[in-house]
Each structure stands twice: as structure tokens, then as C-alpha cells.
Amino acid sequence: MATLSETIQSHRPNLGPYEELYKHFHSHPELSFQEKETAAAIVAHLQKLDAYEVHAGIGGHGVAAVLRNGDGRTILLRADIDALPVEERSDLPYKSKARMKDLDGVEKPVMHACGHDMHITALLAAAEGLVKAKDKAGGAQAMVDDGLYSKVPEPELAIGAHVMPYRAGVIGTKHGLMASSADSFQLTIQGRQAHASTPHMSVDPIVQAASTILRLQSIVSRETAPSDFAVVTVSAIHAGEAENIIPEKADLKLNVRCAKPETREQVLSSMRRIIDAEATASGAPSLPTLKESTQFPFLFNDANLTNALEKTFSEHFEVGPHGYSDDIERLAGSEDFGILATAIGKPSCFFLYGGLDPEMWDQHEKEGRLKEIPGNHSPFFTPVLQPTLTVAVDGYFCAALTFLAK
């Protein structure tokens, strides 16, 4: 009987066409909840395989495809498909030059700066491989809210993955927390408008915003234990339109990330306290308005699933600093993938893999310049095609066969 690794190698599809498909997705990115053409390309590819029951338009442009193979276990493999409002600055011949309006109607440059084009391509390639092997193998919340599991079978478990700014060829799992929580807010600070020559007639929201921004940084440095991970970021500020007018208000965007539920509660409480206190100290006409825009839950890897993947990944991939690790550095950002499992009370596991050119990585490591390597959301983050794609495909394939064979 063929081993799992032999099954993967013998049924892995020719990845040449998928490299071209990746280039297509990379040069045609679309913003979140606007991935119409991306979804259409995914549907067309799945239909061409002539083995999947395809459901489109779930929670917007979500796509779900079911590969039926009689009685047995049902698992879910997931890839995200949206791009970011980032202007690509790479020199790739297939670099993105796309621009599109966001949901607020503002035109922005668009790039797959987080590697979701690699996620799509890898999962589609794995989907083809699973078709060949099936006889031998033995925006998440919106999709759930839109009745995902009334359209497709409810899975016993869910598997997800993400490309990272690690050396290509690296792949890894981790027990416990894999991604922190993330809370994003829109903050409006109220002031009193006046001419720049009469500042005493104003309540300057820019000065208030500056004080608020500085004080917010003390939450992590002075109110959070050094052993607890927490981030408070003010990522945008806009106030005023003319140099001779003190504006009426200032608009800010905030992002909070934590690794423990109790830390999150403490940080959010402190944030609200500081925002209101600074307004009071400034003599503002009213307290600021704080509106949560997005929320990502904590992502925890199930112990049993992680143990199972540790076994099969260590058998298929070379174990070591340039291959598989069972204690990969956790995701620096946040993920909504877990909702697909927690919404139905099922376990999940999320693995990570590297996408950076090995030669470039080795040179930067030798020179002590790894911090200079572009990461996710950078305009220069462009995963090298190989061995990234092969490792990602094998990761999905290996995960699927690990649990379908049981």
C-alpha cells in the first residue's frame, strides 16, 4: 500500500499551469467583498475539473465546492481570496496595476500584498490532486451567516493556511494560540472650529488627537505586563482641509491586538478610558465617538488535529530549519478562519508556510538584515513561485489525506 507521501507525489498535478494561474490572480486583485472576477475564475476552474459540486455567491463572493466520495468523514479546506488597498512596488512582469473603488466609493490601488493569490492557487491545485486521489485516499463569518452549511455538508474539522515572510520551503504547525485577536475602530474626536488666528476661540481636535495618540501608547508600555502580547496602533488620522482653519473634528483609525482574552478586555477598557479622559481634559464640547469596524477572534489550533498533522507533515516534509517545524512562529496578524469551525462547534487547525526566495533569505540572514525583508501587507511582498507553491499544495493535500484516511 502506498504511503501518504507517495500518494501526494503521484497525484500532485502538473503545477506549470497553476504557476500561470497564480500570475493571473496576482495581476488581477480585487478588494474584500468585491472579488467578483476572482470568484468567477475560481468557479470556472473548479467546474473544469468536472468533479465538484460548486456553490457560488455565498456571503458575497464566497465559493464552496464539494467533492463527494461516498460515506465517510467530511473536512473543510479554506483559502481566502481578497486583496489589499496597496500599490505594488515590485518589479515583477506580472505586477498588479489594478485600481478599484472600495466599499466607500474611494478609488485605491489594489495588490495581493498578503499572499492570498498563492492561497487560491495552492488550494485549486490541491483540489485537482484530490480528484485524482479520492478513490485511494480512504470572509468566513459572512459565509456562515449566509447559510454556508445549508448549502454544503457540515465538516467534522477545518484546515486553513497562510503564506508568510519565511524562507520558501519552510512549513509549520503550532499548538495553542496561532493568531491574536484584532479589533479595529473608527474614532471621531469633537472640537470647536475657529480661525487659525484665534485659537483661543477653538477647542482644537488636532491637539486633543495628538495627546490621545501619545497616551494610548502607554497602555502597552505601562499598563500591560511585559510577558503579555498586546499592540495598540493608530494607523490613520485626518483633520482639517485648510491651513488657516482649526477644524471641528479629527477622525482616527485604531487597531488593537492581544494574545489573551483578559489582556484584550484590559486594553480595550484602558483605551476607552483614555479617549474620554483626554476629551474632558481638552474641554471638548462632547465625548468622542468610538465605533468598532471589524473584529477578528482569537485563533487556537486544536490539540488533536495539530498532533495528527505533526505526524504526517514530519513524514512528508524534511524536518529542520529549512523544512517542517512543529513550533512555527505564530501568525503575527489575525485570522477569521476559525469562525468556519467555531460557528458549528468543530475543531480547526491552521498551518503556515514560507514564501521568500531562499537565496535572498540566506543572504539577508548572513548579513543580519532579516528585518529588512518585506512582510505581509508590504508593497514588495511577492512570494517566489517555487518551492512555495509545491509546499503549499502538499500541505493542503497532506492535511486532507491525514483525516480522510482515518
C-alpha positions in Angstrom: 0.0 0.0 0.0 1.3 3.5 -1.0 2.3 5.8 1.9 0.6 9.1 2.3 3.7 10.9 0.9 3.8 8.6 -2.1 0.2 9.3 -2.8 0.8 13.0 -2.7 3.7 12.8 -5.0 2.0 10.5 -7.5 -1.3 12.5 -7.6 0.1 16.1 -7.4 -1.0 17.8 -10.6 1.4 19.4 -13.0 2.0 22.8 -11.3 3.1 24.6 -14.5 -0.4 25.7 -15.4 -1.0 26.7 -11.8 2.0 29.0 -11.8 0.4 30.8 -14.7 -2.9 30.9 -12.8 -1.1 32.4 -9.9 0.3 35.2 -12.1 -3.3 35.9 -13.3 -4.6 36.2 -9.8 -1.6 38.3 -8.8 -2.1 40.8 -11.6 -5.9 40.9 -11.2 -6.5 41.5 -7.5 -9.8 42.7 -6.0 -10.7 44.2 -2.7 -12.6 42.4 0.1 -16.3 41.7 -0.7 -15.7 42.8 -4.3 -13.9 39.7 -5.6 -16.4 39.1 -8.5 -13.9 38.2 -11.2 -11.7 36.3 -8.8 -14.6 34.2 -7.7 -15.7 33.7 -11.3 -12.2 32.4 -12.2 -12.3 30.0 -9.2 -15.7 28.7 -10.2 -14.6 28.2 -13.8 -11.6 26.2 -12.8 -13.5 24.0 -10.4 -16.2 23.3 -12.9 -13.5 22.4 -15.4 -12.3 19.6 -13.1 -15.8 18.1 -13.5 -15.9 16.5 -10.1 -17.0 19.2 -7.7 -20.5 20.4 -6.7 -19.8 24.2 -6.8 -21.7 26.8 -4.9 -21.0 30.5 -5.5 -22.1 33.8 -4.2 -22.0 32.8 -0.5 -21.7 35.8 1.8 -20.9 38.0 -1.1 -18.4 36.3 -3.5 -17.6 33.2 -1.4 -17.2 29.9 -3.2 -17.7 26.4 -1.7 -17.0 23.2 -3.6 -17.9 19.7 -2.5 -16.1 16.6 -3.6 -18.3 13.7 -2.8 -16.8 10.2 -2.3 -19.5 8.1 -0.6 -19.8 7.7 3.2 -17.0 8.8 5.5 -15.5 11.9 7.0 -16.1 15.4 5.8 -13.4 18.0 6.1 -13.1 21.7 5.1 -10.1 23.2 3.4 -10.1 27.0 3.1 -8.3 29.7 1.2 -9.0 33.5 1.4 -9.3 35.4 -1.9 -9.3 39.2 -1.2 -6.5 41.7 -1.9 -5.5 44.9 -0.1 -5.6 48.6 -0.9 -1.8 48.7 -1.5 0.1 50.0 -4.6 2.5 47.3 -5.7 6.2 48.4 -5.9 7.8 45.1 -7.1 9.5 44.8 -10.5 7.6 41.6 -11.4 6.5 41.4 -15.1 3.0 40.4 -13.8 2.8 43.0 -11.1 -0.6 44.5 -10.2 -1.5 47.8 -11.8 -5.1 47.5 -10.7 -7.2 50.2 -9.2 -10.8 50.0 -7.9 -13.2 51.8 -5.7 -13.6 50.4 -2.2 -16.9 50.0 -0.4 -16.9 53.7 0.4 -16.5 54.7 -3.2 -12.9 55.8 -2.9 -10.6 54.7 -5.7 -7.5 52.9 -4.5 -4.6 50.8 -5.8 -5.0 47.1 -5.2 -2.5 44.4 -4.7 -2.3 40.8 -3.3 0.1 42.1 -0.7 -0.9 39.4 1.8 -0.3 36.4 -0.5 -4.0 35.3 -0.9 -3.3 34.8 -4.6 -0.9 32.0 -3.5 -3.6 30.6 -1.2 -6.2 30.4 -4.0 -3.7 28.8 -6.4 -2.5 26.2 -3.9 -6.0 25.1 -2.9 -7.1 24.8 -6.5 -4.1 22.7 -7.3 -4.8 20.6 -4.2 -8.4 20.3 -5.4 -7.3 18.7 -8.6 -5.0 16.4 -6.8 -7.8 15.2 -4.5 -9.9 14.4 -7.5 -7.2 12.1 -8.7 -6.6 10.6 -5.3 -10.2 10.3 -4.0 -10.5 6.6 -4.8 -7.4 5.9 -2.8 -7.5 8.4 0.0 -9.6 6.3 2.3 -14.6 36.5 4.6 -15.7 33.4 7.0 -18.5 35.0 9.2 -20.4 36.3 6.1 -20.4 32.9 4.5 -21.6 31.3 7.8 -24.3 33.9 8.2 -25.4 33.4 4.5 -26.1 29.7 5.2 -22.9 28.1 4.1 -23.7 24.8 5.9 -27.2 24.7 4.5 -25.6 24.5 1.1 -22.6 22.2 1.8 -22.2 19.3 4.2 -21.1 20.3 7.7 -17.5 19.3 8.2 -16.0 17.5 11.1 -13.0 19.8 11.1 -11.5 22.7 9.2 -8.0 23.3 7.9 -6.5 26.6 6.8 -3.1 28.0 5.9 -1.2 31.2 5.2 1.9 32.2 3.3 4.4 34.1 5.5 7.6 36.1 5.1 9.7 33.0 6.0 12.2 31.2 3.8 10.4 29.3 1.0 10.3 25.6 1.7 9.5 26.2 5.4 6.2 24.9 6.7 5.0 24.5 10.2 2.3 23.9 12.8 1.9 25.2 16.3 -0.1 24.1 19.4 -2.4 26.5 21.1 -2.7 30.2 20.0 -2.0 30.6 16.3 -3.3 34.2 15.8 -4.2 37.1 18.1 -7.5 38.9 18.3 -7.9 42.1 16.4 -10.3 44.9 17.0 -10.4 47.9 14.6 -12.1 51.2 15.5 -13.1 54.5 13.9 -12.6 57.3 16.4 -14.1 60.8 15.9 -12.8 63.5 18.2 -15.0 66.6 18.5 -13.7 70.1 18.8 -14.8 73.6 18.1 -13.9 75.2 14.8 -12.2 78.6 14.6 -9.9 80.7 12.5 -6.2 79.9 12.9 -5.6 83.4 14.1 -8.0 83.0 17.1 -7.0 79.6 18.6 -8.4 80.7 22.0 -11.9 80.6 20.4 -11.5 77.0 19.4 -11.3 73.6 21.0 -8.5 72.1 18.8 -9.3 68.5 17.9 -5.8 68.0 16.4 -4.1 68.8 19.7 -6.6 66.6 21.5 -5.9 63.8 19.0 -2.1 64.2 19.5 -2.5 63.9 23.2 -4.8 60.9 22.8 -2.4 59.1 20.5 0.6 59.6 22.8 -1.4 58.5 25.9 -2.7 55.4 24.1 0.8 54.1 23.7 1.2 53.9 27.5 -1.4 51.1 27.6 1.2 48.6 26.4 4.3 50.2 27.9 2.8 51.0 31.4 -0.4 49.0 31.9 0.3 45.7 30.3 2.6 43.1 31.7 5.8 42.7 29.6 5.1 39.0 29.2 1.7 39.7 27.6 1.5 40.4 23.9 -0.5 43.5 23.1 -0.5 46.1 20.3 -2.3 49.4 20.1 -1.8 51.1 16.8 -3.2 54.4 15.5 -2.9 53.8 11.8 -4.7 56.9 10.3 -5.6 60.4 11.2 -7.4 63.1 9.2 -8.4 66.5 10.4 -9.0 69.8 8.5 -8.8 70.9 4.9 -7.3 74.4 5.1 -4.1 75.8 6.7 -6.0 78.8 8.3 -8.9 76.9 9.9 -8.8 74.9 13.1 -11.2 72.1 12.2 -14.3 70.9 14.0 -13.3 67.3 14.3 -10.5 64.7 13.8 -11.0 61.2 12.5 -8.7 58.4 13.6 -8.4 54.7 12.9 -7.2 52.3 15.6 -6.2 48.7 15.7 -5.8 46.6 18.9 -4.3 43.1 19.0 -3.9 40.8 22.0 -2.9 37.2 22.8 -5.2 36.6 25.8 -8.9 37.4 26.3 -8.2 39.0 29.7 -5.5 41.2 28.2 -7.9 42.2 25.4 -10.5 43.3 27.9 -8.0 45.3 29.9 -6.5 47.0 26.8 -9.9 47.9 25.4 -11.1 49.3 28.8 -8.0 51.4 29.1 -8.4 52.7 25.5 -11.9 53.9 26.2 -10.9 55.5 29.5 -8.0 57.4 27.9 -10.1 58.6 24.9 -12.8 60.0 27.2 -10.4 61.5 29.7 -8.4 63.4 27.1 -11.6 64.8 25.7 -12.6 66.0 29.2 -9.1 67.4 29.8 -9.3 69.3 26.5 -12.7 70.8 27.3 -14.3 69.2 24.3 -17.9 70.0 23.6 -18.8 66.3 23.6 -17.1 62.9 24.2 -15.5 61.2 21.2 -17.4 58.7 19.2 -15.7 55.2 19.1 -17.2 52.8 16.6 -15.9 49.2 16.1 -15.4 48.5 12.4 -14.1 44.9 12.3 -13.3 42.2 14.9 -11.2 39.1 14.5 -11.4 36.4 17.2 -8.5 34.5 18.7 -7.4 31.5 16.6 -6.5 28.4 18.5 -5.2 25.2 17.0 -7.0 22.1 18.2 -4.5 19.8 20.0 -5.7 16.5 18.4 -5.7 17.9 14.9 -2.3 19.5 15.5 -0.8 16.2 16.7 -2.1 14.4 13.7 -0.7 17.0 11.3 2.7 16.9 13.2 2.9 13.2 12.4 2.1 13.3 8.7 3.9 16.6 8.0 7.1 15.3 9.6 6.8 12.2 7.4 6.3 14.1 4.2 8.4 17.2 4.6 12.1 17.3 5.6 12.3 18.3 9.3 14.6 21.2 10.1 15.1 24.9 9.8 14.5 24.8 6.0 11.6 22.4 6.2 9.0 21.4 8.7 8.8 22.8 12.2 6.3 21.7 14.9 6.7 25.0 16.7 6.5 27.6 13.9 6.4 31.2 14.9 2.7 32.1 15.3 0.9 34.3 12.9 1.8 38.0 13.6 -1.6 39.2 12.3 -5.1 37.9 12.9 -7.4 35.5 11.1 -11.2 34.9 10.8 -10.7 31.4 9.5 -11.6 29.8 12.9 -15.2 31.1 12.6 -15.8 28.4 10.0 -15.3 25.8 12.7 -16.4 27.5 15.9 -19.7 28.5 14.3 -20.7 24.8 14.3 -18.7 23.7 17.4 -16.0 21.9 15.4 -12.2 21.9 15.8 -9.7 23.5 13.4 -6.0 23.7 12.6 -4.1 26.4 10.8 -0.6 25.9 9.4 1.9 28.4 7.9 4.4 28.2 5.1 7.2 30.4 3.8 7.2 32.3 0.5 10.5 34.2 0.3 13.3 33.5 -2.1 15.7 31.1 -0.3 18.8 32.8 -1.8 17.6 36.3 -0.7 16.7 34.9 2.7 20.1 33.3 3.2 22.0 36.4 2.2 19.9 38.6 4.5 20.3 36.1 7.3 24.1 36.0 6.8 24.3 39.8 6.9 22.0 40.2 9.9 19.3 42.0 7.8 16.3 39.8 8.1 14.3 42.7 9.5 14.6 44.4 6.1 12.8 41.6 4.3 9.3 42.7 3.2 6.5 41.0 5.0 2.7 40.6 4.6 1.0 43.9 3.5 4.2 45.4 2.2 4.1 46.7 -1.4 7.1 44.5 -2.0 5.7 41.2 -0.6 5.7 38.9 -3.6 6.2 35.2 -2.8 8.6 33.3 -5.0 6.6 30.8 -7.1 8.7 27.7 -6.2 9.1 26.0 -3.9 6.3 28.0 -2.3 3.5 26.6 -4.4 4.6 23.0 -4.2 4.9 23.2 -0.4 1.5 24.9 -0.1 -0.2 22.3 -2.3 1.4 19.4 -0.5 0.4 21.0 2.8 -3.3 21.1 1.9 -3.1 17.7 0.3 -1.3 16.2 3.3 -3.8 17.7 5.7 -6.8 16.4 3.7 -5.4 12.8 3.4 -4.4 12.8 7.1 -8.0 13.0 8.1 -9.8 11.4 5.2 -7.7 8.3 5.6 -8.9 7.8 9.2 
